[in-house]
Amino acid sequence: MKPGAVAIVGAAETTELGVVPGMAEIQLHADAALNAMRDAGLKPSDIDGVATAVTQPQAIAHYLGITPTWVDGTSVGGCSFMLHVRHAAAAIESGLCRTVLITHGESGRSGIGLGRPQVLPASLAGQFELPYGTFGPPTMFTIPVLRYMKTYGLTEEHLANVAVIQREWAAQNPRATLRTPITVADVLNSKMIAWPFRLLMCCLVTDGGGALILTAADRAKDFPQRPVYLLGTGESVETPMISQMADFTSSRAFRVAGAKAFAEAGITHGDVDHLMIYDAFAHLPIYGLEDLGFVGRGEAGAFIAERHTAPGGKLPTNTNGGGLSYMHSGMYGMYALQESVRQVRGIAPAQVPDVEVSVCHGVGGMFAASGTIIMGRERP
């Protein structure tokens, strides 16, 4: 993708976030989509590209009355929407479509109209991990972080600091699920889930959704909101089995996706004003900071504890409160993208001053996949 060739011109989340028992998943998709269209001043007939995950794109197109010339149903977990942004940009740039709608809707808490796939017994994970009791994020994510802790001396206090600082950001956000300030002691005294993860180190389980609308940069200034330009994108996968990671202390998919995005954008880490790292559990920002190259190996825990990612810090990170305090419907990547858009537009509840460049980085599954999107306020 040529940096700045494509822009985000519409962005919105569902009208309600948190507990939304009156809406099925497809209704959450539609609510977010209609809100994003309203944000962009568009109607369904203006859309000719549709992308979504888990729910089929044909279902979304039919439900909204869209006749697309391009669709993408890539589903690699919570970072699927980062990949959709990348794929949509390529499709727009190559002339396959003009205006793409990317949607997410998930009734993660209420369970209305669930569409999430299950681990099949014949799958790789079903054959070689599930019989040994390794199933779901709490038992799968513990495996790599325990090795990281042993290798680099990361402590439970370091993990607790991630939750504490993100709650500080959430306290400034009226839409955040959890806003009450917490301390390291609060986190360490919360319920044990799977060591070292305690309850306040684990993501929320909520209902909600979001949508983005992309188009060519040449058209971007014709829309009512400030356009957010795509500067660089990257994606990769590693393994569907947590036990088969090449290195438990680092994600290959993170490294590949991040490096590709930075190279495409032609920026350095010093150019980054704002950072979003998918945080289903408290260790993910630690891996993200290191695998993206913002700090050296084993340094991220101390970097966060020294408040560099906190309000007033030199690298504001997860400024909506993240999956730990803002919301997490199960696939969080869309909400990270929404916050990057808000920060670059200058309209976020906890707005960082003068955000010119935001990096948004996601994980799919348990380190199985990754996507990185770099956004900018100005077209290069």
Secondary structure, DSSP 4 states (H G I P E B T S, - for coil): --TTSEEEEEEEE-S--B--TT--HHHHHHHHHHHHHHHHT--GGG--EEEESSS-HHHHHHHHT---SEEE----STTHHHHHHHHHHHHHHTTS-SEEEEEEEEETTT-TT-------TTSHHHHHTGGGT--SHHHHTHHHHHHHHHHH---HHHHHHHHHHHHHHHTT-TT-S--S---HHHHHHSPEEETTEEGGGB----EEEEEEEEEEHHHHTTSSSPPEEEEEEEEEE--S-GGG-S-TTS-HHHHHHHHHHHHHHT--GGG--EEEE--SBTTHHHHHHHHTTSS-TT-HHHHHHTTSSSTTSSS-B-TT-HHHHT---S--HHHHHHHHHHHHHT--TTPPTT--EEEEEEEETTTTEEEEEEEESS--
